[in-house]
C-alpha cells in the first residue's frame, strides 16, 4: 500500500512540475513553486493546488 501511495505522490509531483514549467508565470515563481513541490511534496502539492497559477482561490 505504501508503494502505491508513493507512486501516486510521485505522479502528482511530476504533473505539478510539468504544469508549473508550462505556465505563463515569471521564471522566479516557477523556480520557487518547483522547489516547494520537490522539497515538501505533499504539503507543496496542496499549497500549489490552492494558491498556484490557475487555482480556484486566485479567481
mmCIF file as Biopython writes it, N, C-alpha, C and O atoms, coordinates in Angstrom:
data_model
#
loop_
_atom_site.group_PDB
_atom_site.id
_atom_site.type_symbol
_atom_site.label_atom_id
_atom_site.label_alt_id
_atom_site.label_comp_id
_atom_site.label_asym_id
_atom_site.label_entity_id
_atom_site.label_seq_id
_atom_site.pdbx_PDB_ins_code
_atom_site.Cartn_x
_atom_site.Cartn_y
_atom_site.Cartn_z
_atom_site.occupancy
_atom_site.B_iso_or_equiv
_atom_site.auth_seq_id
_atom_site.auth_asym_id
_atom_site.pdbx_PDB_model_num
ATOM 1   N N  . UNK A ? 1  ? 0.818   -1.196 0.000   1.0 0.0 1  A 1 
ATOM 2   C CA . UNK A ? 1  ? 0.000   0.000  0.000   1.0 0.0 1  A 1 
ATOM 3   C C  . UNK A ? 1  ? 0.864   1.264  0.000   1.0 0.0 1  A 1 
ATOM 4   O O  . UNK A ? 1  ? 0.544   2.241  -0.676  1.0 0.0 1  A 1 
ATOM 5   N N  . UNK A ? 2  ? 1.963   1.237  0.763   1.0 0.0 2  A 1 
ATOM 6   C CA . UNK A ? 2  ? 2.830   2.409  0.824   1.0 0.0 2  A 1 
ATOM 7   C C  . UNK A ? 2  ? 3.490   2.662  -0.529  1.0 0.0 2  A 1 
ATOM 8   O O  . UNK A ? 2  ? 3.725   3.810  -0.906  1.0 0.0 2  A 1 
ATOM 9   N N  . UNK A ? 3  ? 3.790   1.573  -1.264  1.0 0.0 3  A 1 
ATOM 10  C CA . UNK A ? 3  ? 4.398   1.743  -2.583  1.0 0.0 3  A 1 
ATOM 11  C C  . UNK A ? 3  ? 3.438   2.426  -3.550  1.0 0.0 3  A 1 
ATOM 12  O O  . UNK A ? 3  ? 3.841   3.279  -4.340  1.0 0.0 3  A 1 
ATOM 13  N N  . UNK A ? 4  ? 2.187   2.051  -3.481  1.0 0.0 4  A 1 
ATOM 14  C CA . UNK A ? 4  ? 1.185   2.655  -4.361  1.0 0.0 4  A 1 
ATOM 15  C C  . UNK A ? 4  ? 1.018   4.130  -4.022  1.0 0.0 4  A 1 
ATOM 16  O O  . UNK A ? 4  ? 0.943   4.970  -4.918  1.0 0.0 4  A 1 
ATOM 17  N N  . UNK A ? 5  ? 0.961   4.445  -2.741  1.0 0.0 5  A 1 
ATOM 18  C CA . UNK A ? 5  ? 0.839   5.836  -2.315  1.0 0.0 5  A 1 
ATOM 19  C C  . UNK A ? 5  ? 2.048   6.646  -2.772  1.0 0.0 5  A 1 
ATOM 20  O O  . UNK A ? 5  ? 1.904   7.783  -3.224  1.0 0.0 5  A 1 
ATOM 21  N N  . UNK A ? 6  ? 3.227   6.065  -2.655  1.0 0.0 6  A 1 
ATOM 22  C CA . UNK A ? 6  ? 4.442   6.739  -3.115  1.0 0.0 6  A 1 
ATOM 23  C C  . UNK A ? 6  ? 4.415   7.004  -4.610  1.0 0.0 6  A 1 
ATOM 24  O O  . UNK A ? 6  ? 4.834   8.069  -5.063  1.0 0.0 6  A 1 
ATOM 25  N N  . UNK A ? 7  ? 3.923   6.039  -5.377  1.0 0.0 7  A 1 
ATOM 26  C CA . UNK A ? 7  ? 3.824   6.218  -6.828  1.0 0.0 7  A 1 
ATOM 27  C C  . UNK A ? 7  ? 2.800   7.288  -7.194  1.0 0.0 7  A 1 
ATOM 28  O O  . UNK A ? 7  ? 3.010   8.057  -8.132  1.0 0.0 7  A 1 
ATOM 29  N N  . UNK A ? 8  ? 1.706   7.337  -6.462  1.0 0.0 8  A 1 
ATOM 30  C CA . UNK A ? 8  ? 0.688   8.363  -6.713  1.0 0.0 8  A 1 
ATOM 31  C C  . UNK A ? 8  ? 1.263   9.746  -6.426  1.0 0.0 8  A 1 
ATOM 32  O O  . UNK A ? 8  ? 1.069   10.677 -7.208  1.0 0.0 8  A 1 
ATOM 33  N N  . UNK A ? 9  ? 1.967   9.878  -5.310  1.0 0.0 9  A 1 
ATOM 34  C CA . UNK A ? 9  ? 2.579   11.167 -4.970  1.0 0.0 9  A 1 
ATOM 35  C C  . UNK A ? 9  ? 3.616   11.548 -6.012  1.0 0.0 9  A 1 
ATOM 36  O O  . UNK A ? 9  ? 3.678   12.706 -6.426  1.0 0.0 9  A 1 
ATOM 37  N N  . UNK A ? 10 ? 4.431   10.591 -6.444  1.0 0.0 10 A 1 
ATOM 38  C CA . UNK A ? 10 ? 5.435   10.861 -7.478  1.0 0.0 10 A 1 
ATOM 39  C C  . UNK A ? 10 ? 4.773   11.326 -8.772  1.0 0.0 10 A 1 
ATOM 40  O O  . UNK A ? 10 ? 5.238   12.277 -9.399  1.0 0.0 10 A 1 
ATOM 41  N N  . UNK A ? 11 ? 3.698   10.666 -9.172  1.0 0.0 11 A 1 
ATOM 42  C CA . UNK A ? 11 ? 2.989   11.063 -10.391 1.0 0.0 11 A 1 
ATOM 43  C C  . UNK A ? 11 ? 2.420   12.474 -10.257 1.0 0.0 11 A 1 
ATOM 44  O O  . UNK A ? 11 ? 2.477   13.256 -11.205 1.0 0.0 11 A 1 
ATOM 45  N N  . UNK A ? 12 ? 1.877   12.800 -9.093  1.0 0.0 12 A 1 
ATOM 46  C CA . UNK A ? 12 ? 1.334   14.144 -8.875  1.0 0.0 12 A 1 
ATOM 47  C C  . UNK A ? 12 ? 2.431   15.200 -8.872  1.0 0.0 12 A 1 
ATOM 48  O O  . UNK A ? 12 ? 2.231   16.302 -9.383  1.0 0.0 12 A 1 
ATOM 49  N N  . UNK A ? 13 ? 3.586   14.875 -8.303  1.0 0.0 13 A 1 
ATOM 50  C CA . UNK A ? 13 ? 4.711   15.812 -8.303  1.0 0.0 13 A 1 
ATOM 51  C C  . UNK A ? 13 ? 5.176   16.066 -9.732  1.0 0.0 13 A 1 
ATOM 52  O O  . UNK A ? 13 ? 5.415   17.213 -10.110 1.0 0.0 13 A 1 
ATOM 53  N N  . UNK A ? 14 ? 5.305   15.016 -10.524 1.0 0.0 14 A 1 
ATOM 54  C CA . UNK A ? 14 ? 5.721   15.178 -11.920 1.0 0.0 14 A 1 
ATOM 55  C C  . UNK A ? 14 ? 4.699   16.018 -12.680 1.0 0.0 14 A 1 
ATOM 56  O O  . UNK A ? 14 ? 5.069   16.912 -13.440 1.0 0.0 14 A 1 
ATOM 57  N N  . UNK A ? 15 ? 3.418   15.732 -12.478 1.0 0.0 15 A 1 
ATOM 58  C CA . UNK A ? 15 ? 2.363   16.515 -13.126 1.0 0.0 15 A 1 
ATOM 59  C C  . UNK A ? 15 ? 2.453   17.987 -12.726 1.0 0.0 15 A 1 
ATOM 60  O O  . UNK A ? 15 ? 2.362   18.873 -13.575 1.0 0.0 15 A 1 
ATOM 61  N N  . UNK A ? 16 ? 2.631   18.240 -11.432 1.0 0.0 16 A 1 
ATOM 62  C CA . UNK A ? 16 ? 2.710   19.623 -10.953 1.0 0.0 16 A 1 
ATOM 63  C C  . UNK A ? 16 ? 3.912   20.340 -11.549 1.0 0.0 16 A 1 
ATOM 64  O O  . UNK A ? 16 ? 3.797   21.493 -11.963 1.0 0.0 16 A 1 
ATOM 65  N N  . UNK A ? 17 ? 5.063   19.678 -11.601 1.0 0.0 17 A 1 
ATOM 66  C CA . UNK A ? 17 ? 6.267   20.305 -12.158 1.0 0.0 17 A 1 
ATOM 67  C C  . UNK A ? 17 ? 6.046   20.646 -13.630 1.0 0.0 17 A 1 
ATOM 68  O O  . UNK A ? 17 ? 6.415   21.732 -14.078 1.0 0.0 17 A 1 
ATOM 69  N N  . UNK A ? 18 ? 5.449   19.730 -14.379 1.0 0.0 18 A 1 
ATOM 70  C CA . UNK A ? 18 ? 5.181   19.994 -15.797 1.0 0.0 18 A 1 
ATOM 71  C C  . UNK A ? 18 ? 4.231   21.178 -15.945 1.0 0.0 18 A 1 
ATOM 72  O O  . UNK A ? 18 ? 4.452   22.048 -16.787 1.0 0.0 18 A 1 
ATOM 73  N N  . UNK A ? 19 ? 3.184   21.218 -15.137 1.0 0.0 19 A 1 
ATOM 74  C CA . UNK A ? 19 ? 2.232   22.327 -15.209 1.0 0.0 19 A 1 
ATOM 75  C C  . UNK A ? 19 ? 2.884   23.648 -14.803 1.0 0.0 19 A 1 
ATOM 76  O O  . UNK A ? 19 ? 2.596   24.689 -15.393 1.0 0.0 19 A 1 
ATOM 77  N N  . UNK A ? 20 ? 3.754   23.609 -13.806 1.0 0.0 20 A 1 
ATOM 78  C CA . UNK A ? 20 ? 4.452   24.817 -13.365 1.0 0.0 20 A 1 
ATOM 79  C C  . UNK A ? 20 ? 5.349   25.336 -14.476 1.0 0.0 20 A 1 
ATOM 80  O O  . UNK A ? 20 ? 5.341   26.529 -14.779 1.0 0.0 20 A 1 
ATOM 81  N N  . UNK A ? 21 ? 6.121   24.444 -15.083 1.0 0.0 21 A 1 
ATOM 82  C CA . UNK A ? 21 ? 7.055   24.854 -16.142 1.0 0.0 21 A 1 
ATOM 83  C C  . UNK A ? 21 ? 6.305   25.409 -17.348 1.0 0.0 21 A 1 
ATOM 84  O O  . UNK A ? 21 ? 6.779   26.351 -17.983 1.0 0.0 21 A 1 
ATOM 85  N N  . UNK A ? 22 ? 5.153   24.848 -17.673 1.0 0.0 22 A 1 
ATOM 86  C CA . UNK A ? 22 ? 4.395   25.293 -18.838 1.0 0.0 22 A 1 
ATOM 87  C C  . UNK A ? 22 ? 3.546   26.534 -18.570 1.0 0.0 22 A 1 
ATOM 88  O O  . UNK A ? 22 ? 2.973   27.099 -19.501 1.0 0.0 22 A 1 
ATOM 89  N N  . UNK A ? 23 ? 3.460   26.960 -17.330 1.0 0.0 23 A 1 
ATOM 90  C CA . UNK A ? 23 ? 2.623   28.119 -17.011 1.0 0.0 23 A 1 
ATOM 91  C C  . UNK A ? 23 ? 3.256   29.408 -17.525 1.0 0.0 23 A 1 
ATOM 92  O O  . UNK A ? 23 ? 4.428   29.441 -17.900 1.0 0.0 23 A 1 
ATOM 93  N N  . UNK A ? 24 ? 2.460   30.453 -17.532 1.0 0.0 24 A 1 
ATOM 94  C CA . UNK A ? 24 ? 2.946   31.753 -18.002 1.0 0.0 24 A 1 
ATOM 95  C C  . UNK A ? 24 ? 3.513   32.596 -16.862 1.0 0.0 24 A 1 
ATOM 96  O O  . UNK A ? 24 ? 3.778   33.785 -17.041 1.0 0.0 24 A 1 
ATOM 97  N N  . UNK A ? 25 ? 3.698   31.997 -15.714 1.0 0.0 25 A 1 
ATOM 98  C CA . UNK A ? 25 ? 4.231   32.712 -14.550 1.0 0.0 25 A 1 
ATOM 99  C C  . UNK A ? 25 ? 5.679   33.128 -14.804 1.0 0.0 25 A 1 
ATOM 100 O O  . UNK A ? 25 ? 6.363   32.517 -15.626 1.0 0.0 25 A 1 
ATOM 101 N N  . UNK A ? 26 ? 6.146   34.154 -14.111 1.0 0.0 26 A 1 
ATOM 102 C CA . UNK A ? 26 ? 7.554   34.557 -14.235 1.0 0.0 26 A 1 
ATOM 103 C C  . UNK A ? 26 ? 8.485   33.415 -13.812 1.0 0.0 26 A 1 
ATOM 104 O O  . UNK A ? 26 ? 8.107   32.548 -13.023 1.0 0.0 26 A 1 
ATOM 105 N N  . UNK A ? 27 ? 9.689   33.433 -14.345 1.0 0.0 27 A 1 
ATOM 106 C CA . UNK A ? 27 ? 10.650  32.359 -14.097 1.0 0.0 27 A 1 
ATOM 107 C C  . UNK A ? 27 ? 10.921  32.161 -12.610 1.0 0.0 27 A 1 
ATOM 108 O O  . UNK A ? 27 ? 10.999  31.025 -12.143 1.0 0.0 27 A 1 
ATOM 109 N N  . UNK A ? 28 ? 11.063  33.238 -11.873 1.0 0.0 28 A 1 
ATOM 110 C CA . UNK A ? 28 ? 11.324  33.118 -10.437 1.0 0.0 28 A 1 
ATOM 111 C C  . UNK A ? 28 ? 10.190  32.380 -9.731  1.0 0.0 28 A 1 
ATOM 112 O O  . UNK A ? 28 ? 10.436  31.548 -8.858  1.0 0.0 28 A 1 
ATOM 113 N N  . UNK A ? 29 ? 8.962   32.679 -10.104 1.0 0.0 29 A 1 
ATOM 114 C CA . UNK A ? 29 ? 7.818   31.995 -9.494  1.0 0.0 29 A 1 
ATOM 115 C C  . UNK A ? 29 ? 7.839   30.509 -9.837  1.0 0.0 29 A 1 
ATOM 116 O O  . UNK A ? 29 ? 7.547   29.667 -8.987  1.0 0.0 29 A 1 
ATOM 117 N N  . UNK A ? 30 ? 8.184   30.190 -11.075 1.0 0.0 30 A 1 
ATOM 118 C CA . UNK A ? 30 ? 8.264   28.786 -11.480 1.0 0.0 30 A 1 
ATOM 119 C C  . UNK A ? 30 ? 9.308   28.043 -10.660 1.0 0.0 30 A 1 
ATOM 120 O O  . UNK A ? 30 ? 9.071   26.924 -10.205 1.0 0.0 30 A 1 
ATOM 121 N N  . UNK A ? 31 ? 10.463  28.671 -10.475 1.0 0.0 31 A 1 
ATOM 122 C CA . UNK A ? 31 ? 11.537  28.038 -9.706  1.0 0.0 31 A 1 
ATOM 123 C C  . UNK A ? 31 ? 11.101  27.831 -8.257  1.0 0.0 31 A 1 
ATOM 124 O O  . UNK A ? 31 ? 11.311  26.759 -7.690  1.0 0.0 31 A 1 
ATOM 125 N N  . UNK A ? 32 ? 10.499  28.847 -7.664  1.0 0.0 32 A 1 
ATOM 126 C CA . UNK A ? 32 ? 10.075  28.744 -6.268  1.0 0.0 32 A 1 
ATOM 127 C C  . UNK A ? 32 ? 8.982   27.690 -6.084  1.0 0.0 32 A 1 
ATOM 128 O O  . UNK A ? 32 ? 9.034   26.911 -5.132  1.0 0.0 32 A 1 
ATOM 129 N N  . UNK A ? 33 ? 8.004   27.656 -6.973  1.0 0.0 33 A 1 
ATOM 130 C CA . UNK A ? 33 ? 6.957   26.639 -6.879  1.0 0.0 33 A 1 
ATOM 131 C C  . UNK A ? 33 ? 7.538   25.247 -7.058  1.0 0.0 33 A 1 
ATOM 132 O O  . UNK A ? 33 ? 7.176   24.319 -6.335  1.0 0.0 33 A 1 
ATOM 133 N N  . UNK A ? 34 ? 8.440   25.102 -8.026  1.0 0.0 34 A 1 
ATOM 134 C CA . UNK A ? 34 ? 9.057   23.796 -8.267  1.0 0.0 34 A 1 
ATOM 135 C C  . UNK A ? 34 ? 9.831   23.325 -7.045  1.0 0.0 34 A 1 
ATOM 136 O O  . UNK A ? 34 ? 9.738   22.159 -6.661  1.0 0.0 34 A 1 
ATOM 137 N N  . UNK A ? 35 ? 10.593  24.225 -6.433  1.0 0.0 35 A 1 
ATOM 138 C CA . UNK A ? 35 ? 11.349  23.861 -5.232  1.0 0.0 35 A 1 
ATOM 139 C C  . UNK A ? 35 ? 10.415  23.458 -4.094  1.0 0.0 35 A 1 
ATOM 140 O O  . UNK A ? 35 ? 10.676  22.484 -3.388  1.0 0.0 35 A 1 
ATOM 141 N N  . UNK A ? 36 ? 9.342   24.198 -3.918  1.0 0.0 36 A 1 
ATOM 142 C CA . UNK A ? 36 ? 8.387   23.866 -2.860  1.0 0.0 36 A 1 
ATOM 143 C C  . UNK A ? 36 ? 7.804   22.473 -3.073  1.0 0.0 36 A 1 
ATOM 144 O O  . UNK A ? 36 ? 7.714   21.684 -2.133  1.0 0.0 36 A 1 
ATOM 145 N N  . UNK A ? 37 ? 7.412   22.174 -4.300  1.0 0.0 37 A 1 
ATOM 146 C CA . UNK A ? 37 ? 6.812   20.874 -4.599  1.0 0.0 37 A 1 
ATOM 147 C C  . UNK A ? 37 ? 7.842   19.756 -4.454  1.0 0.0 37 A 1 
ATOM 148 O O  . UNK A ? 37 ? 7.499   18.660 -4.011  1.0 0.0 37 A 1 
ATOM 149 N N  . UNK A ? 38 ? 9.088   20.013 -4.815  1.0 0.0 38 A 1 
ATOM 150 C CA . UNK A ? 38 ? 10.119  18.979 -4.712  1.0 0.0 38 A 1 
ATOM 151 C C  . UNK A ? 38 ? 10.584  18.753 -3.275  1.0 0.0 38 A 1 
ATOM 152 O O  . UNK A ? 38 ? 10.829  17.614 -2.879  1.0 0.0 38 A 1 
ATOM 153 N N  . UNK A ? 39 ? 10.706  19.820 -2.494  1.0 0.0 39 A 1 
ATOM 154 C CA . UNK A ? 39 ? 11.222  19.697 -1.133  1.0 0.0 39 A 1 
ATOM 155 C C  . UNK A ? 39 ? 10.150  19.167 -0.174  1.0 0.0 39 A 1 
ATOM 156 O O  . UNK A ? 39 ? 10.438  18.334 0.684   1.0 0.0 39 A 1 
ATOM 157 N N  . UNK A ? 40 ? 8.938   19.646 -0.322  1.0 0.0 40 A 1 
ATOM 158 C CA . UNK A ? 40 ? 7.819   19.215 0.528   1.0 0.0 40 A 1 
ATOM 159 C C  . UNK A ? 40 ? 6.698   18.689 -0.367  1.0 0.0 40 A 1 
ATOM 160 O O  . UNK A ? 40 ? 5.713   19.392 -0.593  1.0 0.0 40 A 1 
ATOM 161 N N  . UNK A ? 41 ? 6.830   17.469 -0.877  1.0 0.0 41 A 1 
ATOM 162 C CA . UNK A ? 41 ? 5.894   17.002 -1.906  1.0 0.0 41 A 1 
ATOM 163 C C  . UNK A ? 41 ? 4.415   17.092 -1.528  1.0 0.0 41 A 1 
ATOM 164 O O  . UNK A ? 41 ? 3.631   17.675 -2.277  1.0 0.0 41 A 1 
ATOM 165 N N  . UNK A ? 42 ? 4.026   16.547 -0.415  1.0 0.0 42 A 1 
ATOM 166 C CA . UNK A ? 42 ? 2.598   16.515 -0.078  1.0 0.0 42 A 1 
ATOM 167 C C  . UNK A ? 42 ? 2.093   17.920 0.247   1.0 0.0 42 A 1 
ATOM 168 O O  . UNK A ? 42 ? 1.089   18.364 -0.310  1.0 0.0 42 A 1 
ATOM 169 N N  . UNK A ? 43 ? 2.776   18.608 1.132   1.0 0.0 43 A 1 
ATOM 170 C CA . UNK A ? 43 ? 2.371   19.967 1.504   1.0 0.0 43 A 1 
ATOM 171 C C  . UNK A ? 43 ? 2.502   20.904 0.309   1.0 0.0 43 A 1 
ATOM 172 O O  . UNK A ? 43 ? 1.634   21.747 0.078   1.0 0.0 43 A 1 
ATOM 173 N N  . UNK A ? 44 ? 3.582   20.757 -0.448  1.0 0.0 44 A 1 
ATOM 174 C CA . UNK A ? 44 ? 3.795   21.595 -1.623  1.0 0.0 44 A 1 
ATOM 175 C C  . UNK A ? 44 ? 2.698   21.425 -2.660  1.0 0.0 44 A 1 
ATOM 176 O O  . UNK A ? 44 ? 2.248   22.401 -3.259  1.0 0.0 44 A 1 
ATOM 177 N N  . UNK A ? 45 ? 2.265   20.182 -2.874  1.0 0.0 45 A 1 
ATOM 178 C CA . UNK A ? 45 ? 1.179   19.937 -3.830  1.0 0.0 45 A 1 
ATOM 179 C C  . UNK A ? 45 ? -0.126  20.576 -3.362  1.0 0.0 45 A 1 
ATOM 180 O O  . UNK A ? 45 ? -0.872  21.141 -4.161  1.0 0.0 45 A 1 
ATOM 181 N N  . UNK A ? 46 ? -0.390  20.481 -2.078  1.0 0.0 46 A 1 
ATOM 182 C CA . UNK A ? 46 ? -1.618  21.075 -1.544  1.0 0.0 46 A 1 
ATOM 183 C C  . UNK A ? 46 ? -1.580  22.592 -1.697  1.0 0.0 46 A 1 
ATOM 184 O O  . UNK A ? 46 ? -2.547  23.202 -2.154  1.0 0.0 46 A 1 
ATOM 185 N N  . UNK A ? 47 ? -0.461  23.194 -1.312  1.0 0.0 47 A 1 
ATOM 186 C CA . UNK A ? 47 ? -0.341  24.652 -1.419  1.0 0.0 47 A 1 
ATOM 187 C C  . UNK A ? 47 ? -0.408  25.085 -2.876  1.0 0.0 47 A 1 
ATOM 188 O O  . UNK A ? 47 ? -1.094  26.054 -3.204  1.0 0.0 47 A 1 
ATOM 189 N N  . UNK A ? 48 ? 0.302   24.372 -3.760  1.0 0.0 48 A 1 
ATOM 190 C CA . UNK A ? 48 ? 0.278   24.719 -5.187  1.0 0.0 48 A 1 
ATOM 191 C C  . UNK A ? 48 ? -1.143  24.590 -5.744  1.0 0.0 48 A 1 
ATOM 192 O O  . UNK A ? 48 ? -1.584  25.431 -6.526  1.0 0.0 48 A 1 
ATOM 193 N N  . UNK A ? 49 ? -1.849  23.544 -5.344  1.0 0.0 49 A 1 
ATOM 194 C CA . UNK A ? 49 ? -3.218  23.360 -5.816  1.0 0.0 49 A 1 
ATOM 195 C C  . UNK A ? 49 ? -4.153  24.464 -5.364  1.0 0.0 49 A 1 
ATOM 196 O O  . UNK A ? 49 ? -5.083  24.835 -6.081  1.0 0.0 49 A 1 
ATOM 197 N N  . UNK A ? 50 ? -3.904  24.989 -4.168  1.0 0.0 50 A 1 
ATOM 198 C CA . UNK A ? 50 ? -4.764  26.043 -3.635  1.0 0.0 50 A 1 
ATOM 199 C C  . UNK A ? 50 ? -4.359  27.439 -4.079  1.0 0.0 50 A 1 
ATOM 200 O O  . UNK A ? 50 ? -5.216  28.300 -4.274  1.0 0.0 50 A 1 
ATOM 201 N N  . UNK A ? 51 ? -3.060  27.673 -4.241  1.0 0.0 51 A 1 
ATOM 202 C CA . UNK A ? 51 ? -2.587  29.037 -4.472  1.0 0.0 51 A 1 
ATOM 203 C C  . UNK A ? 51 ? -1.796  29.226 -5.760  1.0 0.0 51 A 1 
ATOM 204 O O  . UNK A ? 51 ? -1.445  30.357 -6.098  1.0 0.0 51 A 1 
ATOM 205 N N  . UNK A ? 52 ? -1.511  28.169 -6.475  1.0 0.0 52 A 1 
ATOM 206 C CA . UNK A ? 52 ? -0.693  28.265 -7.678  1.0 0.0 52 A 1 
ATOM 207 C C  . UNK A ? 52 ? -1.426  28.913 -8.836  1.0 0.0 52 A 1 
ATOM 208 O O  . UNK A ? 52 ? -2.595  29.277 -8.717  1.0 0.0 52 A 1 
ATOM 209 N N  . UNK A ? 53 ? -0.727  29.055 -9.965  1.0 0.0 53 A 1 
ATOM 210 C CA . UNK A ? 53 ? -1.342  29.652 -11.154 1.0 0.0 53 A 1 
ATOM 211 C C  . UNK A ? 53 ? -2.591  28.881 -11.581 1.0 0.0 53 A 1 
ATOM 212 O O  . UNK A ? 53 ? -2.567  27.655 -11.681 1.0 0.0 53 A 1 
ATOM 213 N N  . UNK A ? 54 ? -3.660  29.597 -11.826 1.0 0.0 54 A 1 
ATOM 214 C CA . UNK A ? 54 ? -4.906  28.976 -12.268 1.0 0.0 54 A 1 
ATOM 215 C C  . UNK A ? 54 ? -5.700  28.330 -11.153 1.0 0.0 54 A 1 
ATOM 216 O O  . UNK A ? 54 ? -6.654  27.600 -11.421 1.0 0.0 54 A 1 
ATOM 217 N N  . UNK A ? 55 ? -5.331  28.580 -9.920  1.0 0.0 55 A 1 
ATOM 218 C CA . UNK A ? 55 ? -6.033  27.949 -8.804  1.0 0.0 55 A 1 
ATOM 219 C C  . UNK A ? 55 ? -7.383  28.624 -8.568  1.0 0.0 55 A 1 
ATOM 220 O O  . UNK A ? 55 ? -7.581  29.777 -8.953  1.0 0.0 55 A 1 
ATOM 221 N N  . UNK A ? 56 ? -8.297  27.912 -7.943  1.0 0.0 56 A 1 
ATOM 222 C CA . UNK A ? 56 ? -9.619  28.498 -7.693  1.0 0.0 56 A 1 
ATOM 223 C C  . UNK A ? 56 ? -9.585  29.682 -6.727  1.0 0.0 56 A 1 
ATOM 224 O O  . UNK A ? 56 ? -10.465 30.541 -6.789  1.0 0.0 56 A 1 
ATOM 225 N N  . UNK A ? 57 ? -8.606  29.750 -5.848  1.0 0.0 57 A 1 
ATOM 226 C CA . UNK A ? 57 ? -8.542  30.854 -4.891  1.0 0.0 57 A 1 
ATOM 227 C C  . UNK A ? 57 ? -8.063  32.155 -5.518  1.0 0.0 57 A 1 
ATOM 228 O O  . UNK A ? 57 ? -8.254  33.219 -4.930  1.0 0.0 57 A 1 
ATOM 229 N N  . UNK A ? 58 ? -7.451  32.100 -6.687  1.0 0.0 58 A 1 
ATOM 230 C CA . UNK A ? 58 ? -6.946  33.307 -7.345  1.0 0.0 58 A 1 
ATOM 231 C C  . UNK A ? 58 ? -7.981  33.938 -8.264  1.0 0.0 58 A 1 
ATOM 232 O O  . UNK A ? 58 ? -7.747  35.028 -8.787  1.0 0.0 58 A 1 
ATOM 233 N N  . UNK A ? 59 ? -9.104  33.293 -8.473  1.0 0.0 59 A 1 
ATOM 234 C CA . UNK A ? 59 ? -10.117 33.811 -9.407  1.0 0.0 59 A 1 
ATOM 235 C C  . UNK A ? 59 ? -11.031 34.777 -8.746  1.0 0.0 59 A 1 
ATOM 236 O O  . UNK A ? 59 ? -11.938 35.306 -9.388  1.0 0.0 59 A 1 
#
